[in-house]
Amino acid sequence: MNFQHIENLLIRYRGQAVAVKTISGGVYEGSITDVTNDYVALKLKNTGSQDDQVVILLHGIESVTALVRE
């Protein structure tokens, strides 16, 4: 995926819930907290009271799917 294209897509969905699939096969679901030209930061919701954050490099992203939370 073109890095500029994926960066623009992630900026459009900032603050919303997404699922990001990486080239290595990992799938991360969370809300986008930060987007740069190198990475995206996701706030993951855990079952406990703590929230975790994961940083994914743009060149490692295979796909992005917007999630509908009810």
C-alpha positions as CSV (number, residue, x, y, z in Angstrom):
1,M,0.0,0.0,0.0
2,N,1.3,3.5,-0.8
3,F,2.5,5.1,2.4
4,Q,0.9,8.5,1.7
5,H,-2.4,6.8,0.9
6,I,-2.5,4.8,4.1
7,E,-1.4,7.9,6.1
8,N,-4.3,9.9,4.7
9,L,-6.7,7.0,5.4
10,L,-5.6,6.7,9.0
11,I,-5.9,10.5,9.5
12,R,-9.4,10.3,8.2
13,Y,-10.3,7.7,10.9
14,R,-8.4,9.3,13.7
15,G,-10.2,8.8,17.0
16,Q,-12.4,6.1,15.6
17,A,-12.2,2.3,16.1
18,V,-10.2,0.4,13.4
19,A,-8.7,-3.1,12.9
20,V,-5.2,-3.0,11.5
21,K,-3.8,-6.2,9.9
22,T,0.0,-6.3,9.6
23,I,2.2,-8.1,7.1
24,S,3.4,-10.4,9.9
25,G,-0.1,-11.5,10.5
26,G,-1.0,-9.6,13.7
27,V,-4.4,-8.0,14.0
28,Y,-4.8,-5.0,16.3
29,E,-8.2,-3.5,17.2
30,G,-8.4,-0.1,18.8
31,S,-8.9,3.6,18.3
32,I,-6.4,5.7,16.5
33,T,-4.6,8.2,18.8
34,D,-1.7,9.4,16.6
35,V,-0.7,9.3,13.0
36,T,2.6,10.4,11.5
37,N,4.3,9.8,8.2
38,D,6.1,6.8,9.8
39,Y,3.7,5.1,12.2
40,V,0.2,4.9,13.7
41,A,-0.6,4.6,17.4
42,L,-3.6,2.6,18.5
43,K,-5.2,2.6,22.0
44,L,-6.2,-0.9,22.6
45,K,-9.1,-1.7,25.0
46,N,-8.3,-4.5,27.5
47,T,-10.8,-6.4,29.6
48,G,-9.2,-4.9,32.7
49,S,-9.2,-1.3,33.7
50,Q,-6.0,-0.5,31.9
51,D,-5.7,0.5,28.2
52,D,-2.6,-0.4,26.2
53,Q,-1.1,1.4,23.3
54,V,0.6,-0.1,20.3
55,V,2.7,1.6,17.6
56,I,2.6,0.1,14.1
57,L,5.0,1.2,11.3
58,L,3.2,2.2,8.2
59,H,5.3,0.0,6.0
60,G,4.2,-3.0,8.1
61,I,0.4,-2.5,7.5
62,E,-1.4,-4.9,5.1
63,S,-5.0,-3.6,5.6
64,V,-7.1,-1.2,7.7
65,T,-10.8,-1.8,8.4
66,A,-13.1,0.6,10.1
67,L,-15.1,-1.0,13.0
68,V,-18.6,-0.1,13.9
69,R,-19.1,-0.1,17.7
70,E,-22.6,-0.1,19.1
